[in-house]
Amino acid sequence: MDIKTYIEQNKDRFLGELFELLRMPSISADSAYKSSIEDTAKWVKESLLKAGCDKAEICPTAGNPVVYAEKHVGDGLPTVLVYGHYDVQPAVPLELWDTDPFEPVIKKTQTHPDGAIFARGACDDKGQMFMHVKALEYMVKEGKLPCNVKFMIEGEEEVGSKNLGAFVQANREKLKNDIILISDTSIIANDVPSVTLRLRGLSYVEVELIGPNRDLHSGVYGGAVQNPVTVLSQMIAKLYDEKNRITIPHFYDKVKELLPEERHMFAQTPFSLEDYNKDLGIAEAKHEEGYSVLESATIRPALDVNGIWGGYTGEGAKTIIPSKAYAKISMRLVPDQDSKEVVSLFTQYFEQIAPKGVTVKVKDLSGGPAYAMDIENKGYKAAEKAMEKTFGKAPIPAAEGGSIPIVALFEKELGTKSILMGFGLDSDLIHSPNEHYGLFNFFKGIETIPYFYEYYSSMTND
């Protein structure tokens, strides 16, 4: 039977299985959920075997396990490696969720009139990863799989894929492929399909500012001792100038300007600044001088404070000068910028602007390079044709501001490119309370993936 009929006959079962997966709190950032991580890996392994894989295994790493599986159709056929992750972000703050983050429910929204699945991991990435499992199930059951397929589903993506690099390096032969297929990105809108061509890289640091050797009484010492919280705030304010450019010396040395035709290509993305501001509840968006808001959020570097803390934050008053202050800071990078080099440049600058009376410590938490894809790549062409087949219109080549650091590592270690064919929406609140994933998007992904295999195999064999 055709894929749309198969989905219609099995959609309740698909959702029931996905709900089982979403009920597992596989939070990689918190060691208290280690047992749930292990249970989720086992569940993913079993689902891949049930879908028709010849074999599946749980591969230990120094951190959370990787689930590997494969379906071999024949020698001489192209091999597609599917990458996804089963770990999720923490659900806090719980009080901002309308429903239990690990008890999925379906609710209709203005963006998703047919309904959306509300749960942590619904879009990022359990729902999108599970589309590939169900697409494989269909193709195996109907005898339509035209290529070999491998799966590598990891459990540390939300904490920077700390141990996946070592796993890839140690298993190059096992992971050998012709193209990598990833659904961990978004489309522009349900009626505006897109395939992601660019991702920004990442440098993520934690800074610690140390002042006096203990918390001090602000009445006794106030005005005479550097306050780490105050100083940290002042230092952070110096990281951007009035043009919204990052002030770290040499930060832009390796940032290449896009060609006019490249900027024009990405400018095809429909964008309403009015709707953007309204959706975010802000009066005005910022942008780097000389670039649009959309360009500033996708193809240009950025720096943001992800958290800042120090001193007394409990109920009531405690009049102190804190001994220490902290902040987590992320820098989004573009192609040719090196994550480690950027951390070094940041550290030098932060130490330079610190006044006497405080000590600066910078910890490199995670990072990875940016990624760019050529529209002439066969994998991109196959994704383009597959989306045109199921959406009824050609997708727009898009740039996304987020980071998937492992994508560049795949290219370095395995020598193959990754096709970023996601089906989520930017409005799906990933990493936030009330994360959700549209039913339309979930089923459209299952419908589209088999066509990617068909078109890519045809192009490769020609």
N, C-alpha and C positions, 0 to 999 in steps of 0.2 A: 504494500500500500504506500501511498505518498506520505511525506512527512507531516503535512497538515492534518491528514486524517488520523495518523498515528498519535499525534499530540492530542487531538480532540478525544480519542478513545481512552487515553491514558492520563489526562491532565490531573484528575483527582489523585491518582496514585503518585504522580510526580510531585505534587504539592505535599502530600502526606509524607513522602520520603524526605523532601527538603525540610519540612517542619521538624522531623526527627533530628536532622543535622543542626538546625538552628537552635534547638533546645540545649545543645551542648555548649557550656560556657568556656570555650577554648581560648582563654585570654592569655596570650603569650607574655605580656608585660608583668604578670603577677605570678610568682612561683606557687602561690596557694592553689592555682588551677592546673598544676602539673598532671594530676590524674585525669582531668577532663581532656587535656591535650592528648594524652595517650589513648583515651577512649575514642576521641574523635578520629585520630589516625587509623585506629582499627576499623571504625565505621566506614571511613573513606575507602580503605582497602577492600572491604567486603562489597561495597557498592560498585567498585570497578570490576571485581570478579563477576558479580551478578550481571553487569552490563555486557559482559562478553570478553573481557581481557583474558589472554592465555595464562597470564600469571600476574600476581601482584604481591608486593612485599613491603614491610615496614623497615626502613633503613635507619639505624641509629646514627646520630651525630653527637657532637659535643654538647648540643642543646636539645631542641625538640626534633623528633624523627621526621624523615621525609618518606612519603608514600610514593613508591615507584610501581608502575604497571605497564604492560605492553600488549598490543594485539598485532601479531605478525600475519600479514595476508600473503606475501610472496616476495621472494628475492628479486631484486632489480626494480622494485617499486619504490617511489619516494617515501620518506619517513617524516611524519609530523610529530614534533614533541609538544605536548600540551603542558603549560605551566600554570599553576594556580596556588592558592594557599588556603589552609583550613583554620588558621588562627585568626582571632578577631581583636579589635580594640577593647579596652576596658569600657564598661557601660556607664561609669560615673560621669556626671552626677545623676543618681537614680531618680531623684525627685523631679527631674525635668522630663522624664519619660511619661507618656500618657498611659502606657501599658507596660507590663513586665518585659524587659528587653530580651529575655530568654524564653518567652512564651509567645511565639509568633501569632499574629492576628492579621486578617485581611480587612482593610478599610478603604473606602473610596476617597479620593482627593480631587482637587481641581485639575491637577496635572495627570492624575491616574484615575479617570472616571470609571474604568473597568475594575479598579481595585489595585491595592499595593500591599505587599507583605511587610509588616512592621516588625522588626527584630534586629538585634545586633548581628551583623554579618550578612544580613539579607542581600545587600548589594556587594559589599566588600568583605570577603569575596566568595562566600559560600554559595550564594545564589548563582553567581556568574560561573564559578567553577563547576557547579553541579549541572549546568546546561550542557557542558561537554560530556559528562557521564551519560546523560540521557540521549544526546545526539549519537554517541557511539552505540548505545543500546539499540536504537532504531536501525542504524546501518548494519550492525552485525546480525540482528534478527531478520532483517529483510535481504541480507546478502548483498548489500550495496556499498560496502567499504572498499574504495579503490586504492588505498594506500596503507602503509603500516603506521600505527599510532602508538606513541609512548606517552606516559603521564608522569609528571614529577610534581607532586603536590606537597608543599612544605608547610611548616608550622611556626616560622619565625619572621614572616614578612613584615608584620606590624612592629617588630623591634629591630628592623634593619637587616634581616636575613644574615644574621651574624655568622652562622656556620654553614650556609649553603655554598659559599665559595669553595671551601675545602672539600665539600661533598662533590661538587662539579669537577674539580681538579682531579679527584681520586676516581671518578667514574666517567671519564671522557668517552670511553668505548661504549659503555652501556647507554649513555645519553646521546650517542651519535645520531644526527638527524640532518634533514635538508632544510627545514624551516621550523621555527618555533611559533606556536599560536597561543596568545594570551588574551583572556577576557578579564581585565582588571582596570578598565578605563571606561569612558562614557561616550555616548553619542550626543549631538547637539540638542536634539529634541526627538520626540517619537515620530514626528513627520519630517525630520531633517537628519537622516543618517550620516554618520561620519566614521572615518578610520583615522586613528591617531598616528601622525607621522613623527612627532617630536615629544619628548618628555624632558623636563628639567632635571638636573642632577641635584645633589644634596650634600651639604656639610652641616652637621648638627652638633652643637657643643653645649656644655654646661659650664657656666662661669661661677666662681666663688670669690667673693670679696671679703677679706679678713681685716678687721680693724683692731680695736682693743682686745686684750686677752680674755675678756669676760664681758657679759652684759653690764652696762653701767647705769646708774641712777641719772636720769636726764636732768633732774634739778641740780645735782651736784656737778655734773660734767658737761651739760648742754652748752654749746657755744665754744667749747674748748677742745673737743675731740671730734675727729672725722667720723661721721655716721655712715656706716657701710651701705645702708639702704638708700640714703640720700645720694651718696656718691655714685652708686650703681645706676640709679635713675639718670643722673646727669651724664654719665658715660654712655649709656644707651642712647640718650638723646643726640649724642654727637656722631652716631653711626650713619645718619642720613643728613643730606644738606637740603637747602631750599628748593632744589630741582628734583628732589626725590631720588637722588643718586647716592649710592653707598660711598662713604668717605674713606674706607680702608685703602691705604696707599697700594697701588699696583693691582687692586682687585679687578679692574677692567682690562688689564694688559692682554689677556687671551680671549677677550670677548669679541667675536667677529660680527660685523654688521651683515645682516641678511641682504641678499641682492633684491633690487626693487621687485623683480618678478616673484621672489619668494614671499615677500611681505604682501604682495597683491594676492597670492594664492591663499595665504592664511586669512586675509581680510575678507574672503568669501563667507566666513562664518557669520551667520546672522547675529547681530548684537544690538540690543537697545540699552543705552546707558540709563534711561529713565526706569526701565523695568529692572535693571540690575540693582540700582539704588533702592528701588521700592522693595524688591525681594529681600535685600539685606537689612532694610530698615534704617538706612543711612541717608544723610542729606546730600553727601557728595563723595564720590570715589576719588582716590588719588591716582596719579600716574607719573611715570618718569617723563621729564620734559623731552619733547620730540617724539614721543610714542603714545599710542592710544591706551586706554584702560585695558582693553583686551590684550594688546601686545605686552603691556607691563605685567600682566598676569600669566603670560604663556611663553613668550620668546625672549624675555629679558630677565636678567638676574633679579633677585629680591632678597631682603633680609627681614626677618620678623622675630619678635620676642614671643615665645610660646608659653612662658610662665615666669613669674618673678615672685620671690618670697624672702622673708627675713623678719626678725623681731617678733613682737607679740601680736597675734591676730585673733585671740580668743575673745570671749564676751567681756564687756567692761573695759576698764583702763588698767594699764601697767606702764608706768612712765619709765621707759628704758631707752638707752642707746644700744642697739643690738651689736653683738660682737661680729656677726657675719650676715651676709646677704647673698642671695643666689638668683640666677636666671638661666633659663634654657633658651637658646637662640638657634634658629635654623636659617640657613642661607641656600636659596635655590639657585642652581647654576645652569649655564648653557654649554653647548658643545665646546670642547677644548679646554674648559676650566677643569683643573685638577682638585678633587675634594681635599686631599691632604695638604696641598699647597695653600688652598684657601683658608684652612684651619690655621696654618702657620702664619699667614698674613694677618688673620683676625687676632691671633694671640699677640703678635708683635705690636699691633696697633692698640689693643686693649691695655697692654702693659704700659705703653707709651703715654696714653692719656690719663692713666691713673695718678691721682695726686699723692704726695707723700702722706704717710699716715695710714695707708691701706696696702694690702698685698693681694695680688691677682693670681688666681689659679684657673686654668682653662682645661677642661676635660673633653676629649674628642669622643662623642658618643656613637655616631654612625655617619655614613655618607656613601656617595657613589657618583659616578659621572652621568652627564646628560646623554640622551639618545636621539638619533636622527635616522630616518628611513627615506630611501629614494622611491619616488612614485613609480619608477620603471621596474622595480623589483617584482618578480613573478608572484611572490606571496601577497604583496600589496594589490596587484592586479586581480588576483583570485578573490581576495576579500572584497574588493570593489565590485566585482561581478556578482558575488554571492549576496551582498547587501542590495544591489540593484534588483536582483531577482526577487527578494522577499519584501523589500520596502517599496518597490515600484519606481525608484528613482536612484540615480547614482549618488554615492556618499561624497561628502565634502572632505578633502584632506585637512586634518585639524592638528593644532598644537595644544598640548595640555601642560598646565603649570605644575602638576604633581610629579612625583619621582617613583620609579621602580628601579632601584639601583642594580638589581640582579640582571636587568636586560643587557646592560653594557658588558657585564661579566660574561654572560652567555656568548656574546659575540667574540670576546677576547679568548675564552677558553674552548668554546665549541666551534667557532668560526662560522656561525650561522646567524642570520638576522631574525628578529622577532616581529611578528605581525600583531599589532595592538588593536584587536577587534572586540571592543567592549560594547555593552548594551545598557549600562546604567545612565543616569542623568546626574548632572551636577547638583540638582536640587534634591537628591535622594538622601541628603544629610548623613553621608558616611562620616565616621569618626564623631558624630554628634548624637545627642538624644533623639529618639524617634527616627532612627535610620530606617529606610524602607526601599523596596524594589518592586517596580510595577509588574503586574501579571503579564501585561502586554510585552514588556521587555524580556521577562523570563522565557516566555513561550516563543517570542521572536528570535531569541538567541538559539534555542533548540532547533528552530526551523532553518536558520541561516547556516549554522556550522556544517551540516552535511554538504551544502553547496560549495563551501570553501574547499572541502576535501575533493569534491568532484572537479572543480575548476583548476585547482592547483595541480592535481594529478594529471589532468589533461594537458596543461601548459608544460609541465615538466617532461612528460613523455613525448611531446611533439618534437 
